[in-house]
Each structure stands twice: as C-alpha cells, then as structure tokens.
Amino acid sequence: CYNKFAGSKCNRSRVKRYDRTFCGLNKFGKKRGAHFAKIALDKRRAKAYIDTIHQMHGKGRHPAVTPFREPSVAARRQGTRDQSPWSRPAEPFVSVSRYGTSRYRRGHCWMPAKAAALGGNRSGTTEAKRFRLGQSGRSVFLFYRQKEIAIMLTLDKIYHASYALKDVIRTTDLIHAPNICPGSDIYLKTENLQVTGSFKVRGSAYKISQLTEEEKAKGVIACSAGNHAQGVALAATKNGIKSLICLPDGAPISKVEATKRYGAEICLVKGVYDDAYQKALELKEEKGYTFIHPFDDEDVIAGQGTIGLEMLQQLPDVDAVIVPVGGGGLISGVAFAIKSLNPRVKVYGVQAAGAPSMQQSLAHGKIEKLDAVSTIADGIAVKEPGEHTFQYCRDYVDEVVTVTDDEISTAILTLIESQKLIAEGAGAVPLAAALFHKVPVEGKKVICLVSGGNIDVTILSRVIKRGLLTSGRSCQLTVELLDKPGQLETVAHLIAEKGGNVVSVHHERASEGSDVNGCFLRLRLETRNYAHIDEIRGALTGAGFKLID
C-alpha cells in the first residue's frame, strides 16, 4: 500500500483506491490492509518514479498488481476459477527479491527489467503468494510484507549518471582479443584508458555532482588505495571544492603523485585501505567534511553502473562479463545494470587470493572482515566489503572466484604482449580468471573489464619478471659440474642447440657438502614455454650433467 504518498488508506478490510493515475490499482478485494507495509519513500522520490513509469509506458495508467482472489462460490461449485483478470491462474507471482530466479511458497517469481527501473530489486523476506501480475504481465509495483525498506539503486539512476557524466568521462573502447585466451572469444573493456586511468572517476564524479551546495561548501574527504583518490580530486577540483584524501602509506608512488596533481591534499596513513578508511571517518567527524565513500554508496555504485550500460551497447550478444572485486562497488553497479536489462548474461567477480573478503562473505552468508590482506593488486586489497555492495553481489553476481599473484602477473604480461595495454594488478584479474579457467567461458563471448592501469613502473618491472617465470618464458637452472676446462662450453652449446638464450651465469666453486673437484653453475635462461624448459633439461641430463632442483 503506497499510503505514504499516493493518498491511499489502509484499514482491516480493504485498500481504498484514491489515485488511479498513480498505479491503476483497483480494490484489493477482501484482503486485509494489515498484510501490506508501506515502502519508505519520500514524496519527491515517489514523484520521480511516477514520472519514470509514465515515460516508459506512454499511457495515463499502468499495469496493475492484482491480488490473488479465492474462486467465487459459483466457480467452486463448478470446480474452476473465475476467468476474470483478477484471478488468472496462469499468471506468475510478483518477485520482490531477485531478478528472475527466486522461488516462493506457491510458485516461481519473475520480475521484468522495467520493474528494476523502480528499484524493485532489493532483497527481502517478503512472501509474494497473495499477488499475481496483471494482464500485461509487466508489473512494476512491489508490496513488502512485515518489512519497511527504502528503495535505493535504480536503472533510472544509472541512466541519469550516464547523462551527468558525459562531459566528465570518455566512453572507453571495447577491444576484441580473439587469440588472447584459446577456446574463448574475449573482449576487453579498456577502463585503464579512462580519464585518471581508472573507472573510479565515474562513481566519484557522479557522487560529487549530486551534493548540495551546503555539502560542497564543507569540502570533501575520501579514502582510497589510489584510484578513487584521483577521481575525487579531479571532480572536486572541477567543481571548485576542497578535497582531502587519506591514502595507505603503501600506495604506489604514481597514484599518490597523480592525486596531488589533480589538486587534492594528501594524508598518508600507515596500513592498508581499511586503516585509511578509519582515519578518513575520524577527520570527517573532526572537521565536518562531506565523506565520499569509494564503493558503499548508491550514487557511486550508479556511476560505476554506467560501464554496464556501455558494455551492452557495444556488445549486445555478450554471454558473460568478468569484473574485479574489492569493496564491491564496481561489480554491484555493473551487475545491476546488466541483469536489469539482460538477465541471461552471466556476471562473474574476481578477487585476489590474498584478499578474498567478498568471496568469503558470500560463502558464509554474512559480511566478514579479514585479519590481513596481501596481494600485488593493491586496488582490490580490501578487508571488508560494504553493506550495500554485499547485498547487490548476493542478488546479482553469479559467482566470485580468486586468482593468485602469479596468475595476475601472467595476465599483466599477456596484456602487454598481445594487446599493448598496461593494466594494474586489479585491472588484470578478470583476464587472469579467464586464462586460468577459473570461470566457465569456453566457447562464449566474454568481456573482461580492465578496470585500471595505474601501476608504478618499479612494480611493473617486478611483475613482468614474475609473469615471465610463471608463464615459462624465463627459468633458472643449477647444474652440478666437475671443475675442469670445457664444462661451461659444453653446457652453453647444448642450450644453444635447443634455442635457449642464456642471460646470466654464476659460477660457484667451493660450497659446503659439494665434491672437492665439483662446482655449481647457475644459469638464467629466456625460453618459449614450459615445454621448451623440459626440452633443455632433457638435453643436459642426457649429456650426463646433474641438475639441482
């Protein structure tokens, strides 16, 4: 019953219709009004939703939510139901929690995409057994039992964010990379080429655009691993707003310096993102700043959701989307947008194995905080997911998997070599999940969201070396030799015959436990792959040399 703003009145016998143009509802039969709890929306937001429905349907009234009515006396005598629109037995129940796969006590639930435009996607404990969809089968009004809930994220808000951001961000390219992962048709959504080098500017810029003049006057504060900091700094500076950013002291130098160049003040905090978050909250209370949350905010999530809209526009027949997950703001917005418009598309999340906060929380059915995180993907090194992002991930994300740092390094190297793209650790985790078969993408059209490219060059150098080792492009061999002339020449000749390239040699003579006449030869080689390494090892052992593991 929308008696908060629609003029309806509840009593114990029926809900009385006051406003036909609002929702086209007829009387609720003999059902008691006590079964219905009003949805907590203020009048301003209610009017916005009404206008949205009018625009969608283009008519003065909307498909009604019809109550389930028991058969009439005559119908019961005949063993049939009335065939009026009020008691159609074939109609599905109204869905109140998920986008189309929920099941309630008396049947399947289904909610069309247009219902999601009203925010009718929030999960709840409601029973929907008394309601069926109207004749059109496209109901957009949801009734919650014994629970009052505020509708937050809507598809309409994401479209509004897309419009508001058109002069701030660039629509990033979708690059086809058919050979990057054999067996799959991979596309890369290049948010690493976004303004500030990361998707984060979408959410932060939209959030700042929605602040009141009073909130802007106070100045803004944010916490970040680096990318959100740059987005807030850029958006705040463009709007003439003072900004203060709390960063963990381990943030890459490139991100810290870029944030300063965008005009923000920097406060380095010892620890990881969560420690910077606590410091930002302290300063907010102390100085009165307006806090811009990096992920657990509906405006921020809506801004990130614009990527989902772009993906569907650029590749309408996509089968699956793979998205990095830290606090969950990016995947919440992307999954909400995609599932609302095309529920058949699979949405997979990927976390670093050293920071699996969202995966662990979803597995246990509650938000859990990790004791510590450790990964080269600093952008997703988050100890605890957000309250709202946890709900959205639970409702809209099909699965969250993890990848190791070695797998991330391999993905970064693959992007550099095959696509000439620089990605940071967090931006490479979707491709890592595809390359190492963490998600079922074989034979499908898959979009990997490369979320950012702000990686420090010193870290990049180490990551490339790690990626070469992991992919079999580089290896180290230790050979035990007799200390006599010609041994080194023979080893080098065997390696050269097999196509290996020696890049470093270390000759070690006397060592504890070795033969008096023996020595060790440590070689670093450039190779093609693991099969090539095995071929070289076989040639050396076949010539009588002993390899030390």
Secondary structure, DSSP 8 states (H G I E B T S, - for coil): --TTTS--EE-SS-EE---HHHH-----TT--GGG-B-----HHHHHHHHHHHHHHH-SSS---EEE-----HHHHHHT----SGGG-TT--EE-SSSSS--EETTEEEE--HHHHTTTTT-------TTEEE-TTS------BSS--------HHHHHHHHHHTTTTS----EEEETTSSTTSEEEEEEGGGSGGGBTHHHHHHHHHHT--HHHHHH-EEEE-SSHHHHHHHHHHHHTT--EEEEEETTS-HHHHHHHHHTT-EEEEESSSHHHHHHHHHHHHHHH--EE--SSSSHHHHHHHHHHHHHHHHH-TT--EEEEE-SSSHHHHHHHHHHHHH-TTSEEEEEEETT--HHHHHHHHTS----S----S-GGG--SS--HHHHHHHHHH-SEEEEE-HHHHHHHHHHIIIII-----HHHHHHHHHHHTTSS--TTSEEEEEE-B----HHHHHHHHHHHHHHTTSEEEEEEEEESSTTHHHHHHHHHHHTT-EEEEEEEE---TTS-TTEEEEEEEEE-SSHHHHHHHHHHHHHTT-EEE-
